[in-house]
Amino acid sequence: MRLVVYNIRYATGTGPGFNLPLPGAGYLRSSRRVLAGLTEFLRNQDADIIGLIEVDTGSIRSGMVNQAEFIAGSLGHFSTYECKYGAASMNHFLPIVRKQANAFLAAPRVHGERFHYFDSGIKRLIIELELEEVCVFLVHLSIKYRHRQSQLRYLHELVEKSSKPVIVAGDFNTFWGTHELYLFMRASRLRSANMDGLPTYPSRAPRSELDFVLVSEQIEVTDFRVPDIQLSDHRPIICDFNLRRS
C-alpha cells in the first residue's frame, strides 16, 4: 500500500510573496493554482491513503471551497476531516480559523474513522483510520515542546489500545528530529520509516525533519521518499509498505 502525508498549508503557496505586505499575510489567501497543483501531484502518486495537514474546509480564504472534498473528488477518493481544535476551543468562533482542519483521503477499498483529541495544546485533533489489518493515526503536534511531550504520552495510550499494527503519521513539529521521539517510539514499539532522516522543512531547502511516518514492527516499509515539491512550506512524504505475515 502507499501512504502520502502532506502539510499543504491551506494551499496558500510559498515564496517571497507569502510575507507581503506583512509577515504571514499569505495565510489569508489561498490559491486555486496551488490547489490544482497539489491535486495533480497527489493524483500522480496513486496513493491508497493520503493524510493532509492544514486543510481549509470552506472559509472565505479558500473561496468557500472545501479543499479536502475538492481533492478527494478529483481523485475519486472518500474523505474524512475535522477541525483541528478541541470542541471547547474559542477558535471555533473565529472566521477562517474554525475551518482549519486535517483530513484523510482514502481509496474506496479502505474505510472506518474515529476522532480523538489531545488534552493539551491548541491543535488537538487525532484522526484514526482503521483499515482491515492496520490502524493509521494522523496528527499535527504542538509547536510547544512541553505540549508535544504531553501529546505523545496521550498518543502512546491510543497506540497501546490498538489490536492491529499501527502507523502514526503527520507533522510532529519536532525541531530536534527523532531525538524528541526516541522514548515515545521505544515505549510504543514503533520505528521511523525515514531511515535516512531525510528533512522535510522548509520545502525550498529542507533542514528539519518535522514530518514522520512511524510504523509497528509488523509493517515492512518497501520504499520511502521526500519529493522535491515546493507547493507548500513542507515537502510531502511517500511511504510504501506491506504487512508482514506471521
Secondary structure as a PSIPRED ss2 file (coil, helix, strand):
# PSIPRED VFORMAT (PSIPRED V4.0)

   1 M C   1.000  0.000  0.000
   2 R E   0.000  0.000  1.000
   3 L E   0.000  0.000  1.000
   4 V E   0.000  0.000  1.000
   5 V E   0.000  0.000  1.000
   6 Y E   0.000  0.000  1.000
   7 N E   0.000  0.000  1.000
   8 I C   1.000  0.000  0.000
   9 R H   0.000  1.000  0.000
  10 Y H   0.000  1.000  0.000
  11 A H   0.000  1.000  0.000
  12 T C   1.000  0.000  0.000
  13 G C   1.000  0.000  0.000
  14 T C   1.000  0.000  0.000
  15 G C   1.000  0.000  0.000
  16 P H   0.000  1.000  0.000
  17 G H   0.000  1.000  0.000
  18 F H   0.000  1.000  0.000
  19 N H   0.000  1.000  0.000
  20 L C   1.000  0.000  0.000
  21 P C   1.000  0.000  0.000
  22 L C   1.000  0.000  0.000
  23 P C   1.000  0.000  0.000
  24 G C   1.000  0.000  0.000
  25 A H   0.000  1.000  0.000
  26 G H   0.000  1.000  0.000
  27 Y H   0.000  1.000  0.000
  28 L H   0.000  1.000  0.000
  29 R C   1.000  0.000  0.000
  30 S C   1.000  0.000  0.000
  31 S C   1.000  0.000  0.000
  32 R H   0.000  1.000  0.000
  33 R H   0.000  1.000  0.000
  34 V H   0.000  1.000  0.000
  35 L H   0.000  1.000  0.000
  36 A H   0.000  1.000  0.000
  37 G H   0.000  1.000  0.000
  38 L H   0.000  1.000  0.000
  39 T H   0.000  1.000  0.000
  40 E H   0.000  1.000  0.000
  41 F H   0.000  1.000  0.000
  42 L H   0.000  1.000  0.000
  43 R H   0.000  1.000  0.000
  44 N H   0.000  1.000  0.000
  45 Q H   0.000  1.000  0.000
  46 D C   1.000  0.000  0.000
  47 A C   1.000  0.000  0.000
  48 D C   1.000  0.000  0.000
  49 I E   0.000  0.000  1.000
  50 I E   0.000  0.000  1.000
  51 G E   0.000  0.000  1.000
  52 L E   0.000  0.000  1.000
  53 I E   0.000  0.000  1.000
  54 E E   0.000  0.000  1.000
  55 V E   0.000  0.000  1.000
  56 D E   0.000  0.000  1.000
  57 T E   0.000  0.000  1.000
  58 G C   1.000  0.000  0.000
  59 S C   1.000  0.000  0.000
  60 I H   0.000  1.000  0.000
  61 R H   0.000  1.000  0.000
  62 S H   0.000  1.000  0.000
  63 G C   1.000  0.000  0.000
  64 M C   1.000  0.000  0.000
  65 V C   1.000  0.000  0.000
  66 N E   0.000  0.000  1.000
  67 Q H   0.000  1.000  0.000
  68 A H   0.000  1.000  0.000
  69 E H   0.000  1.000  0.000
  70 F H   0.000  1.000  0.000
  71 I H   0.000  1.000  0.000
  72 A H   0.000  1.000  0.000
  73 G H   0.000  1.000  0.000
  74 S H   0.000  1.000  0.000
  75 L H   0.000  1.000  0.000
  76 G C   1.000  0.000  0.000
  77 H C   1.000  0.000  0.000
  78 F E   0.000  0.000  1.000
  79 S E   0.000  0.000  1.000
  80 T E   0.000  0.000  1.000
  81 Y E   0.000  0.000  1.000
  82 E E   0.000  0.000  1.000
  83 C E   0.000  0.000  1.000
  84 K C   1.000  0.000  0.000
  85 Y E   0.000  0.000  1.000
  86 G C   1.000  0.000  0.000
  87 A C   1.000  0.000  0.000
  88 A C   1.000  0.000  0.000
  89 S C   1.000  0.000  0.000
  90 M H   0.000  1.000  0.000
  91 N H   0.000  1.000  0.000
  92 H H   0.000  1.000  0.000
  93 F H   0.000  1.000  0.000
  94 L C   1.000  0.000  0.000
  95 P C   1.000  0.000  0.000
  96 I C   1.000  0.000  0.000
  97 V H   0.000  1.000  0.000
  98 R H   0.000  1.000  0.000
  99 K H   0.000  1.000  0.000
 100 Q E   0.000  0.000  1.000
 101 A E   0.000  0.000  1.000
 102 N E   0.000  0.000  1.000
 103 A E   0.000  0.000  1.000
 104 F E   0.000  0.000  1.000
 105 L E   0.000  0.000  1.000
 106 A E   0.000  0.000  1.000
 107 A C   1.000  0.000  0.000
 108 P C   1.000  0.000  0.000
 109 R C   1.000  0.000  0.000
 110 V C   1.000  0.000  0.000
 111 H C   1.000  0.000  0.000
 112 G C   1.000  0.000  0.000
 113 E E   0.000  0.000  1.000
 114 R E   0.000  0.000  1.000
 115 F E   0.000  0.000  1.000
 116 H E   0.000  0.000  1.000
 117 Y E   0.000  0.000  1.000
 118 F C   1.000  0.000  0.000
 119 D C   1.000  0.000  0.000
 120 S C   1.000  0.000  0.000
 121 G C   1.000  0.000  0.000
 122 I C   1.000  0.000  0.000
 123 K E   0.000  0.000  1.000
 124 R C   1.000  0.000  0.000
 125 L E   0.000  0.000  1.000
 126 I E   0.000  0.000  1.000
 127 I E   0.000  0.000  1.000
 128 E E   0.000  0.000  1.000
 129 L E   0.000  0.000  1.000
 130 E E   0.000  0.000  1.000
 131 L C   1.000  0.000  0.000
 132 E C   1.000  0.000  0.000
 133 E C   1.000  0.000  0.000
 134 V C   1.000  0.000  0.000
 135 C E   0.000  0.000  1.000
 136 V E   0.000  0.000  1.000
 137 F E   0.000  0.000  1.000
 138 L E   0.000  0.000  1.000
 139 V E   0.000  0.000  1.000
 140 H E   0.000  0.000  1.000
 141 L C   1.000  0.000  0.000
 142 S C   1.000  0.000  0.000
 143 I C   1.000  0.000  0.000
 144 K C   1.000  0.000  0.000
 145 Y H   0.000  1.000  0.000
 146 R H   0.000  1.000  0.000
 147 H H   0.000  1.000  0.000
 148 R H   0.000  1.000  0.000
 149 Q H   0.000  1.000  0.000
 150 S H   0.000  1.000  0.000
 151 Q H   0.000  1.000  0.000
 152 L H   0.000  1.000  0.000
 153 R H   0.000  1.000  0.000
 154 Y H   0.000  1.000  0.000
 155 L H   0.000  1.000  0.000
 156 H H   0.000  1.000  0.000
 157 E H   0.000  1.000  0.000
 158 L H   0.000  1.000  0.000
 159 V H   0.000  1.000  0.000
 160 E H   0.000  1.000  0.000
 161 K H   0.000  1.000  0.000
 162 S C   1.000  0.000  0.000
 163 S C   1.000  0.000  0.000
 164 K C   1.000  0.000  0.000
 165 P C   1.000  0.000  0.000
 166 V E   0.000  0.000  1.000
 167 I E   0.000  0.000  1.000
 168 V E   0.000  0.000  1.000
 169 A E   0.000  0.000  1.000
 170 G E   0.000  0.000  1.000
 171 D E   0.000  0.000  1.000
 172 F C   1.000  0.000  0.000
 173 N C   1.000  0.000  0.000
 174 T C   1.000  0.000  0.000
 175 F C   1.000  0.000  0.000
 176 W C   1.000  0.000  0.000
 177 G C   1.000  0.000  0.000
 178 T H   0.000  1.000  0.000
 179 H H   0.000  1.000  0.000
 180 E H   0.000  1.000  0.000
 181 L H   0.000  1.000  0.000
 182 Y H   0.000  1.000  0.000
 183 L H   0.000  1.000  0.000
 184 F H   0.000  1.000  0.000
 185 M H   0.000  1.000  0.000
 186 R H   0.000  1.000  0.000
 187 A H   0.000  1.000  0.000
 188 S H   0.000  1.000  0.000
 189 R C   1.000  0.000  0.000
 190 L E   0.000  0.000  1.000
 191 R E   0.000  0.000  1.000
 192 S E   0.000  0.000  1.000
 193 A C   1.000  0.000  0.000
 194 N C   1.000  0.000  0.000
 195 M C   1.000  0.000  0.000
 196 D C   1.000  0.000  0.000
 197 G C   1.000  0.000  0.000
 198 L C   1.000  0.000  0.000
 199 P C   1.000  0.000  0.000
 200 T C   1.000  0.000  0.000
 201 Y E   0.000  0.000  1.000
 202 P C   1.000  0.000  0.000
 203 S C   1.000  0.000  0.000
 204 R C   1.000  0.000  0.000
 205 A C   1.000  0.000  0.000
 206 P C   1.000  0.000  0.000
 207 R C   1.000  0.000  0.000
 208 S E   0.000  0.000  1.000
 209 E C   1.000  0.000  0.000
 210 L C   1.000  0.000  0.000
 211 D E   0.000  0.000  1.000
 212 F E   0.000  0.000  1.000
 213 V E   0.000  0.000  1.000
 214 L E   0.000  0.000  1.000
 215 V E   0.000  0.000  1.000
 216 S E   0.000  0.000  1.000
 217 E C   1.000  0.000  0.000
 218 Q C   1.000  0.000  0.000
 219 I E   0.000  0.000  1.000
 220 E E   0.000  0.000  1.000
 221 V E   0.000  0.000  1.000
 222 T E   0.000  0.000  1.000
 223 D E   0.000  0.000  1.000
 224 F E   0.000  0.000  1.000
 225 R E   0.000  0.000  1.000
 226 V C   1.000  0.000  0.000
 227 P C   1.000  0.000  0.000
 228 D C   1.000  0.000  0.000
 229 I C   1.000  0.000  0.000
 230 Q C   1.000  0.000  0.000
 231 L C   1.000  0.000  0.000
 232 S C   1.000  0.000  0.000
 233 D C   1.000  0.000  0.000
 234 H C   1.000  0.000  0.000
 235 R C   1.000  0.000  0.000
 236 P C   1.000  0.000  0.000
 237 I E   0.000  0.000  1.000
 238 I E   0.000  0.000  1.000
 239 C E   0.000  0.000  1.000
 240 D E   0.000  0.000  1.000
 241 F E   0.000  0.000  1.000
 242 N E   0.000  0.000  1.000
 243 L E   0.000  0.000  1.000
 244 R C   1.000  0.000  0.000
 245 R C   1.000  0.000  0.000
 246 S C   1.000  0.000  0.000
